[in-house]
Amino acid sequence: MRKGVNGFADLSPEDRERVEQSGIMLTSENRCGSFFLEDQEVRQTSCTYEGIEMLPTAEALKKYDWLKDYYWNLVDKDKDEYTQYVAGQEPRGYTIIAKKGSKNIFPLQTCLFMATDDIQTVHNIIIAEEGAELHLITGCVSSHSVGHGSHYGITEFYVGKDALISTTMIHTWGEDVTVIPRSAAKLEENSTFLSNYISMKPVKRVQMYPEARLTGKNSVARFSSVILAPEGSDLDLGQRAILEAKGTSAELLSRVITRGGNVMARAHIIGGAEETRGHIECKGLILEDGIIHAIPEIEGRLTNTELSHEAAVGKIARDEIEYLMARGLDEDEATATIIRGFLDVKIQGLPDSLQRQIDAAIDAAEDGF
């Protein structure tokens, strides 16, 4: 086991590149705060933006007694063996509190870095108080030297009245790393929750099914996923939105490509209140023999809810390639252009700096196409 790094400064060139591919900037430029966890140790916590506080979760629980009401409130510690395991560990991870009315122009960044062949556990709490606007990018990374390891993560989001949380998670794990996140969000009146997930690198296994409970009137949740599954990767992914209040709405969008990996793409919207709307869209491309299993599920519980879904899995159409080749591209260039268009996901409500980070993560994987 190697010695710990001091923030980002002591990362090897190979690991610096992997961290940057995960959307994490190694300087404070265009970031209003940073958190860096190496294995189980906090190496850096800084936040310069007035009105936003970022602390290690263990420290936050000691500082604020009221935070105990948010800890293990949305995610049941007895949900499964993984939540039970995390509950048995010392609290690690980060807590972010965006105070009433605060709005960060540049996003906060959090880096969860695995440096050794071991198990990493985190429990994160993110709170946006009334009228706050919080943008967060999380890079989950294993060192290039890690042979195998496991990451078990709990994240609980609280989106207050008239508040917004946008969170973008980018995975850059290793071929023999197992990743089991468990997350949930609660939305109050007129709030917005934007959750973006990008996984473009090899990973042994990911199993996650984040849930958003829309308990306040006219709240909105949007999940967007961009997935590339290389050979050997087994990804069981999903999202669920529960529309519990009048006028709530949800959109669940995924773009999936397999190059020999297996992907289970789940999505579930429950319309449980009047004047609710929801839509699921899952599109998949099979570039090499693999499996994409799309399971869109809509569940209406009363007359005045409108829910819809669409799913499509297939290959790149030959006529599309020939169309681009007729305009001067060779076959590889034409194929790459089509794939780039397929993965081009623009997220409504994101600041330009965060959208550029999503685009950069997709660009970084372009060689894998």
C-alpha positions, 0 to 999 in steps of 0.5 A: 500500500503506497503512502497517501497523497497530499491533495492533488499535488502528489498524484502520478501523471497517469492518475492526474490524467484519469482524475481530469477525465473524470471532470475534476480540475487540479486547480481552483480555476472555475471551481468554487470548492473542492473535496478530495477523498483518497481511499478512506482519508480526506486529503482536501476540503475547501470552499470559498463561496459565501453561503455554501459550506462543505465539510467531511460528513464525520465533522459535519455530524459533530458540528450540527446536531440537527444533521442527524435527522438527514443522515440515513433518512432517505436511504434505508440503512437496512436496504441491502447488504451494501447499505448495512456494510456502510452503516457499520463503518465510520461516517466518511464522505462529504456534506454540502449545505447551500444556505437559503438563497445562495447560488454558485456560478462555478460548480463545487467538485468532489473527487472519490479516489481509490488508490489501493485494492480495498473497499472504499465507503462514503456517505454524502449529504447534500442540502439546498435550502430554500431558494438556493442553487447548487451545482456539483460535479463528482469524479469517481476514480481508481488509480491506474495501479489498482488491480481490484477494489470495491466502492460502496457509496450512499448519497442523500439529496435534499432540495428545498422549496424553490431550490435547484440541485444539479449533480454530474457524476463521472465514473473512471474506474478500473476493469476489476472494480465493483461499484455499488452506489445507493442514492435518493433525493427529496424535492420540496415545492417548486424545486428542481433536481438534475442528475447526470451520470456518465460512464465511458471507461471499463469497470467490472460491475456497477449496480445502482438505482437512484430514486427521487421523491417529488413531495412538493407541488410543481417540483421537477426531476430529470435524470440523464445517463450516457453509458459506454460498456466495453467488453467485460463490463456489467452495468445494472443501472436505473432511475426511479421518480415518484410523483407524490404531489400535484403538478410534479414532473419527471424525465428519465433519459439514457443513451447506451452503447455496448462494445461487448459489455452487458447493460441493464437499463431500468427506468420507473416513473410512478404517477401518484398525484393529480396533474403529474407528467413523466417520460422515459426515453432509452436509446441503445447502440450495439457496436459489438456483440453485447447485451442492452436490456432496456426496461422502461416502466410507467405506473399510473395510480389515478386518472389525471396523470400523463406518463409515456415511455420509448425504448429503442436498441439497434445498430448504426444504419448503413445508409447513415454511414454511406450518406456521410461518406458521400460527403467526404468522410471515410467510414471510421470518421462517419461512424464516429460522427454518428456516435458523437451525435448519439451521445450528444446530450444537452441538459436543460438548466446546467451552467455552461461550465458544467455542460462543457465538462460533460462534453469533455468526458465524452471527448476523453472516451472518443478513442474507445469508439 
